[in-house]
Amino acid sequence: MTKFNKFASIKGGVAVGTKRGHVLTKVREEKKTKKNAKQKSHFFAFFLWRLQRKPAVRAKSRKGAKTKAHQNVKQIVREVCGFAPYEKRVIELLRTELDKRALRFAKKRLGSHQRAKRKREEMSGVLRAQRAKASAVAK
């Protein structure tokens, strides 16, 4: 009787010892017959079909995608809360045409260049909308 027989009833296997590892069931080999050959040719045809078809969209590539519901929520929050103090400062810097300074400031506050560029574009879009609204009222 070996030292690890008491672990034989454990479903996942043993972590230590000579019998360690994940418990597997052995795959039995099939005898070569015409039926098996036909199944294998079907498998290869299926495999070729899988190679030719377009893969489905993975969840990770959809992650962070803007949905209509998410956009509505963001819009309502923006209306209720307004802009953060750093966003107001970015807008002021953009008004005085200090785009590079606005980018540097946003980068310092947000932590990365990509986020800063996105925020600068968002704030310049807000500024454009304000100007368009002001020009519409003036007419």
C-alpha positions as CSV (number, residue, x, y, z in Angstrom):
1,M,0.0,0.0,0.0
2,T,1.5,3.3,-1.1
3,K,1.5,6.5,0.9
4,F,-0.9,8.3,-1.4
5,N,-3.8,5.8,-1.6
6,K,-5.9,7.8,0.8
7,F,-6.0,10.5,-1.9
8,A,-7.5,8.1,-4.5
9,S,-11.0,9.3,-3.8
10,I,-10.2,12.9,-4.4
11,K,-11.8,14.1,-7.6
12,G,-9.1,16.5,-8.9
13,G,-6.0,14.4,-8.2
14,V,-3.1,14.9,-5.9
15,A,-0.7,17.8,-5.9
16,V,2.4,15.9,-4.6
17,G,4.0,12.5,-4.9
18,T,4.6,10.0,-7.6
19,K,0.8,9.8,-8.4
20,R,0.5,13.6,-8.7
21,G,-1.4,15.4,-11.4
22,H,-4.8,15.9,-12.8
23,V,-6.9,12.7,-13.1
24,L,-7.6,11.7,-16.7
25,T,-9.4,8.9,-18.5
26,K,-7.3,7.2,-21.1
27,V,-8.5,7.5,-24.7
28,R,-8.9,4.1,-26.2
29,E,-7.6,3.7,-29.7
30,E,-10.1,2.9,-32.5
31,K,-9.6,0.1,-34.9
32,K,-9.1,1.1,-38.5
33,T,-12.3,0.5,-40.4
34,K,-14.0,2.0,-43.4
35,K,-16.5,3.7,-41.0
36,N,-13.7,5.4,-39.0
37,A,-12.0,6.6,-42.2
38,K,-15.3,8.1,-43.4
39,Q,-15.7,9.9,-40.0
40,K,-12.2,11.2,-40.2
41,S,-12.7,12.6,-43.7
42,H,-15.9,14.3,-42.4
43,F,-13.8,15.7,-39.6
44,F,-11.2,17.2,-42.0
45,A,-14.0,18.7,-44.2
46,F,-15.5,20.3,-41.0
47,F,-12.0,21.5,-40.0
48,L,-11.6,23.2,-43.5
49,W,-15.0,24.8,-43.1
50,R,-14.0,26.2,-39.7
51,L,-10.9,27.7,-41.2
52,Q,-12.8,29.4,-44.0
53,R,-15.6,30.9,-41.9
54,K,-15.4,34.2,-40.1
55,P,-14.9,33.9,-36.4
56,A,-17.6,35.2,-34.1
57,V,-16.9,38.5,-32.3
58,R,-15.2,37.8,-29.0
59,A,-16.4,39.3,-25.8
60,K,-13.0,40.9,-25.1
61,S,-13.2,42.9,-28.4
62,R,-16.7,44.1,-27.4
63,K,-15.5,45.1,-23.9
64,G,-15.9,48.8,-23.3
65,A,-18.0,49.3,-26.4
66,K,-20.4,52.2,-26.1
67,T,-24.0,51.1,-26.0
68,K,-27.0,53.4,-26.3
69,A,-28.0,52.8,-22.7
70,H,-24.5,53.6,-21.5
71,Q,-24.4,56.8,-23.6
72,N,-27.8,57.9,-22.2
73,V,-26.5,57.3,-18.6
74,K,-23.3,59.3,-19.3
75,Q,-25.3,62.1,-20.8
76,I,-27.7,62.3,-17.8
77,V,-24.7,62.2,-15.3
78,R,-23.0,65.0,-17.3
79,E,-26.2,67.2,-17.2
80,V,-26.6,66.6,-13.4
81,C,-23.0,66.8,-12.2
82,G,-21.4,69.0,-14.8
83,F,-17.6,68.9,-15.4
84,A,-14.9,68.0,-12.9
85,P,-12.6,70.8,-12.0
86,Y,-9.7,69.4,-14.1
87,E,-12.1,69.2,-17.1
88,K,-13.0,72.8,-16.6
89,R,-9.3,73.7,-16.6
90,V,-8.7,71.7,-19.8
91,I,-11.6,73.6,-21.4
92,E,-10.1,76.9,-20.4
93,L,-6.7,75.9,-21.8
94,L,-8.4,74.9,-25.1
95,R,-10.2,78.2,-25.2
96,T,-6.9,80.0,-25.0
97,E,-5.6,77.7,-27.8
98,L,-3.0,75.9,-25.6
99,D,-3.8,72.5,-26.9
100,K,-0.4,71.0,-26.0
101,R,-0.6,72.4,-22.4
102,A,-4.1,70.9,-22.2
103,L,-2.8,67.6,-23.3
104,R,0.0,67.7,-20.7
105,F,-2.3,68.7,-18.0
106,A,-4.9,65.9,-18.8
107,K,-2.0,63.4,-19.0
108,K,-0.9,64.3,-15.5
109,R,-4.4,64.0,-14.2
110,L,-5.5,60.9,-16.0
111,G,-2.2,58.9,-16.0
112,S,-1.8,57.9,-19.7
113,H,-1.2,59.6,-23.0
114,Q,-4.1,57.8,-24.8
115,R,-6.6,58.8,-22.1
116,A,-5.4,62.4,-22.2
117,K,-5.8,62.5,-26.0
118,R,-9.3,61.1,-25.7
119,K,-10.3,63.6,-23.0
120,R,-8.8,66.5,-24.9
121,E,-10.9,65.5,-27.9
122,E,-14.0,65.1,-25.8
123,M,-13.5,68.6,-24.2
124,S,-12.8,70.2,-27.6
125,G,-16.0,68.6,-28.8
126,V,-17.8,70.2,-25.9
127,L,-16.2,73.6,-26.7
128,R,-17.3,73.2,-30.3
129,A,-20.9,72.4,-29.3
130,Q,-20.9,75.5,-27.0
131,R,-19.7,77.7,-29.8
132,A,-22.2,76.3,-32.2
133,K,-25.0,76.8,-29.7
134,A,-23.8,80.4,-29.1
135,S,-23.7,81.2,-32.8
136,A,-27.2,79.7,-33.3
137,V,-28.6,81.9,-30.5
138,A,-26.9,85.0,-32.0
139,K,-28.6,84.5,-35.4
